[in-house]
Amino acid sequence: MLTDVKHQDQAIPFLRSLVEDRFTDPLLLVGEEGVGRRFSALQAIKEVCCRLDRKSECPCAGCYQVDRGCHPDLLTITGSDDKKIKVDTLRDMLDLAWESPTVARNRFILIDGVDKMSVEDSANVLLKVLEEPPPLARFILLAETLSSVLPTVRSRCGKISYKPLPDGFVVSVLKRFFEDLDNVSIYSRMGEGSVGRSLSYMGAGRMALRNRVLEVLQLALKGDLPSVFSTIDAMGQDLPLALRFIGQLLHDLLMVAVTPDRMINLDRLESVRNLRSDRKDLSEWWVKLSKGLREVVERHRRSPIILSFHVKAVFAETFTSV
């Protein structure tokens, strides 16, 4: 239920209006994965589908079905492994949106990854339905970045921005699953306000990848570009996550000399300190690397590119003269 949604106060009034049927336009929930977008949407849908008193952990059939994704009036679609929503899958689901609800007041269509649609296919199929939506259908769209959503889709939605969750809250959730409090604190910071991301890092043991990323920066500082390139190539599908970890380590390079307690990778304090130098131009290299990698990540978000090639090019441009 909506009372279970924490630290996303801006979303509650919109979702409450959806529950009370005072807001019928599509809702666009924008924020990074793991900050509560999908959870809060499902809690609102549960309140509409609940057959008892709309309290937490309600045992009724409606709440049970929503929790397990099998409610007849809840249609969900999520981007596949390649993060693209297939146009045929989307079209089939939108055809079902025109059918009358089975047991609930409305039929809910939850689309997770609307920012991953291409203008040429899936986004245009969705746009046609949003222009003249079925009267009893309610659309909830999830996106990580607003700028990646088709402007004509954005203009037809009520937009809700989700903030990163407080570190203390993320820690409290992680402590339910893991006993090592030192690692809990580090993984919480690595998740950058996302419970889902922090849990996925802990479950997959992502410290090893973070350590490899640190080695890449150490090798780059030595001017050993061949080893940098081979390490980047070996990361394979983990490279997008490795780029996030590089960004966090570059953040720590700024924090370590001023407020080391605000570092993300607190367990590698000395290693980060060793990446610093009295050489004035070194800080310029780190800034140049950060800027270049941000541009590559943004380019990769917009269109398919050979990510490893562009990352290596940024390292080469930054550290050839080291």
C-alpha positions in Angstrom: 0.0 0.0 0.0 1.1 3.6 -0.4 1.8 3.9 3.3 4.7 1.4 2.6 6.4 3.8 0.1 9.2 5.6 1.8 11.2 8.8 1.0 9.3 9.6 -2.2 6.9 12.2 -0.9 6.5 13.9 -4.3 5.0 10.7 -5.8 2.4 10.0 -3.2 -0.1 12.8 -4.1 -0.1 11.7 -7.8 -0.5 8.1 -7.0 -3.2 8.8 -4.4 -5.1 10.7 -7.1 -4.7 7.6 -9.3 -6.1 5.4 -6.6 -9.1 7.8 -6.0 -9.7 8.0 -9.8 -9.1 11.8 -9.8 -6.2 11.6 -12.2 -6.7 9.6 -15.4 -3.8 10.8 -17.6 -0.8 8.5 -18.0 1.8 8.8 -15.3 5.5 8.9 -16.1 7.7 7.9 -13.2 11.3 9.0 -13.7 14.3 7.9 -11.6 17.1 5.4 -11.5 16.5 1.7 -11.0 15.9 0.7 -7.4 14.6 3.9 -5.9 11.0 2.8 -5.6 9.3 3.6 -8.9 8.0 0.2 -9.7 7.3 -0.6 -6.1 5.2 2.5 -5.5 3.3 2.0 -8.8 2.4 -1.5 -7.7 1.4 -0.3 -4.2 -1.1 2.1 -5.8 -2.5 -0.6 -8.1 -2.9 -2.8 -5.0 -5.0 -0.2 -3.3 -7.4 -0.2 -6.3 -7.5 -4.0 -6.6 -7.7 -4.7 -2.8 -10.8 -6.5 -1.7 -10.4 -5.8 2.0 -9.2 -2.8 4.0 -6.1 -1.5 2.0 -3.7 -2.3 4.8 -0.1 -3.4 4.6 0.4 -7.2 4.0 -3.3 -7.6 3.1 -4.0 -11.3 2.4 -6.8 -10.7 -0.1 -6.8 -12.3 -3.5 -6.4 -8.9 -5.3 -3.3 -7.9 -3.4 -1.9 -11.5 -3.7 -2.3 -11.4 -7.5 -0.7 -7.9 -7.9 2.3 -9.0 -5.7 2.9 -12.0 -7.9 2.2 -10.3 -11.2 -0.8 -12.4 -12.1 -3.7 -10.1 -11.6 -6.0 -10.2 -14.7 -6.3 -6.4 -14.8 -2.6 -5.7 -14.5 -0.6 -5.8 -17.8 3.2 -5.3 -17.4 6.0 -5.2 -19.9 9.7 -4.7 -19.3 12.6 -4.2 -21.6 14.2 -7.5 -22.6 17.9 -8.4 -22.1 19.0 -6.0 -24.8 17.0 -3.3 -23.1 14.7 -2.7 -26.0 10.9 -3.3 -25.8 9.9 -5.3 -28.9 7.2 -3.6 -31.0 5.2 -6.7 -31.5 5.1 -7.5 -27.8 4.0 -3.9 -27.0 1.3 -4.0 -29.7 -0.1 -7.2 -28.4 -0.3 -5.8 -24.8 -1.9 -2.5 -26.0 -4.6 -4.4 -27.8 -5.5 -6.0 -24.5 -5.8 -2.5 -22.9 -9.0 -2.0 -24.8 -10.7 -4.9 -23.1 -12.9 -4.2 -20.1 -11.5 -4.8 -16.7 -12.2 -8.3 -15.3 -12.5 -7.6 -11.6 -11.0 -4.2 -10.8 -12.3 -0.8 -11.5 -9.6 -0.2 -14.1 -7.2 -2.1 -16.3 -3.6 -1.0 -15.5 -0.8 -1.0 -18.0 2.7 -0.8 -16.5 5.5 -0.3 -19.0 9.0 -0.4 -17.5 11.6 1.1 -19.8 9.7 3.6 -21.9 12.9 5.5 -22.4 14.4 2.5 -24.2 11.9 2.6 -27.1 13.0 3.8 -30.5 11.1 6.6 -32.3 10.6 4.4 -35.4 8.7 1.6 -33.8 7.6 1.0 -30.2 7.4 4.6 -29.2 5.1 5.4 -32.1 2.8 2.5 -31.3 2.5 3.7 -27.7 2.0 7.3 -28.7 -1.1 6.3 -30.8 -2.7 4.7 -27.8 -1.9 7.6 -25.5 -3.4 10.1 -27.9 -6.8 8.3 -27.6 -6.5 6.0 -24.6 -9.1 3.3 -23.7 -11.5 5.0 -21.2 -11.0 2.4 -18.4 -7.2 1.9 -18.9 -4.6 3.6 -16.7 -1.1 3.8 -18.0 2.0 4.0 -15.7 5.3 4.4 -17.6 8.7 4.0 -16.0 11.9 5.7 -17.3 15.4 6.2 -15.9 15.9 9.5 -17.7 13.4 12.0 -18.9 15.4 13.3 -21.8 15.4 9.8 -23.4 11.6 9.6 -23.5 10.0 10.7 -26.8 8.8 14.4 -26.3 5.4 13.7 -27.6 5.0 10.9 -25.0 6.3 13.1 -22.2 3.7 15.8 -23.1 0.8 13.4 -22.6 1.9 12.3 -19.1 1.9 13.6 -15.5 5.6 13.5 -14.7 6.9 12.4 -11.3 10.6 12.6 -10.4 12.0 10.0 -8.0 15.0 11.0 -5.8 17.9 8.8 -4.6 17.0 7.2 -1.3 18.8 8.3 1.9 21.9 6.3 2.7 20.5 5.4 6.2 17.4 3.9 4.6 19.4 1.9 2.1 21.6 0.6 4.9 18.5 -0.4 7.0 17.2 -2.5 4.1 20.6 -4.2 3.4 21.0 -5.2 7.0 18.0 -7.4 6.7 19.9 -9.6 4.2 23.6 -9.3 5.1 25.4 -9.3 8.5 28.7 -7.8 7.5 28.1 -4.1 8.5 31.3 -2.8 6.9 30.3 -4.2 3.5 26.8 -3.1 3.9 27.9 0.5 4.3 30.2 0.3 1.3 27.6 -1.3 -1.0 25.0 1.2 0.1 27.2 4.0 -1.0 28.1 2.2 -4.3 24.3 1.9 -4.9 24.1 5.8 -4.9 20.6 5.9 -3.3 19.2 2.7 -5.0 18.2 -0.2 -2.8 17.9 -2.4 -5.9 21.3 -1.6 -7.2 23.0 -2.1 -3.8 21.3 -5.5 -3.4 22.4 -6.5 -6.9 26.0 -5.5 -6.2 26.1 -7.5 -2.9 24.4 -10.5 -4.4 26.8 -10.6 -7.4 29.9 -9.8 -5.4 30.8 -6.7 -7.4 33.7 -5.8 -5.2 36.0 -7.8 -7.6 34.9 -5.7 -10.6 35.4 -2.5 -8.5 38.9 -3.7 -7.7 39.7 -4.3 -11.3 38.5 -0.8 -12.1 40.9 0.6 -9.5 43.7 -1.4 -11.2 42.8 0.2 -14.5 43.3 3.7 -13.0 46.6 2.6 -11.4 47.8 1.2 -14.7 46.8 4.3 -16.6 48.7 6.5 -14.1 51.8 4.4 -14.9 51.3 4.9 -18.6 50.7 1.2 -19.2 48.1 1.6 -21.8 48.4 -1.9 -23.3 47.5 -3.4 -19.9 44.6 -0.9 -19.6 43.2 -1.9 -23.0 43.4 -5.7 -22.3 41.7 -5.2 -18.9 38.9 -3.2 -20.5 38.4 -5.8 -23.2 38.3 -8.6 -20.5 35.4 -6.8 -18.7 33.1 -7.6 -21.6 29.4 -7.1 -20.6 30.5 -5.7 -17.3 32.0 -2.6 -18.9 28.9 -0.3 -18.4 29.0 -1.1 -14.7 32.7 -0.6 -14.6 32.3 2.9 -16.0 29.9 3.7 -13.1 32.6 2.4 -10.7 35.2 4.6 -12.4 33.0 7.6 -11.9 32.7 6.7 -8.2 36.4 6.4 -7.8 37.0 9.7 -9.6 34.5 11.2 -7.1 36.6 9.7 -4.3 39.7 11.3 -5.7 38.0 14.7 -5.1 36.7 13.8 -1.6 39.8 12.0 -0.1 41.8 15.2 0.4 38.9 17.2 1.8 36.2 15.0 3.4 37.4 11.4 3.2 34.4 10.3 5.3 32.2 11.2 2.2 34.0 8.7 0.0 32.1 5.9 -1.6 34.9 3.3 -1.5 35.9 3.7 2.1 37.6 0.4 2.2 40.1 1.6 -0.4 41.1 4.8 1.2 44.9 4.3 0.9 44.6 3.1 -2.7 42.7 6.3 -3.6 45.2 8.5 -1.8 48.0 6.9 -3.8 46.2 7.9 -7.0 46.7 11.5 -6.0 50.0 13.4 -6.6 51.6 16.7 -6.0 51.8 17.2 -9.8 49.5 20.0 -10.7 48.6 18.5 -14.1 47.5 15.2 -12.6 44.2 16.6 -11.4 43.6 17.9 -15.0 44.0 14.3 -16.3 41.4 13.0 -13.9 39.0 15.7 -14.9 39.7 15.1 -18.6 39.1 11.4 -18.1 35.8 12.0 -16.2 34.5 14.3 -18.9 35.5 12.0 -21.7 33.9 8.9 -20.2 30.6 10.8 -19.4 30.4 11.8 -23.0 30.9 8.1 -24.1 28.2 6.9 -21.6 25.7 9.5 -22.9 26.5 8.5 -26.5 26.0 4.8 -25.6 22.7 5.7 -24.0 21.4 7.3 -27.2 22.6 4.8 -29.8 24.5 1.6 -30.2 28.3 2.1 -30.2 31.3 -0.2 -29.7 31.7 0.8 -26.1 35.1 -0.7 -25.4 36.6 1.0 -28.4 35.4 4.5 -27.3 36.4 3.9 -23.7 39.9 2.9 -24.7 40.1 6.0 -27.0 39.4 8.2 -24.0 42.1 6.6 -21.9 44.5 6.9 -24.8 43.8 10.5 -25.3 44.0 11.3 -21.6 47.1 9.2 -20.6 49.4 8.9 -23.7 51.7 11.6 -22.4 51.9 10.2 -18.8 
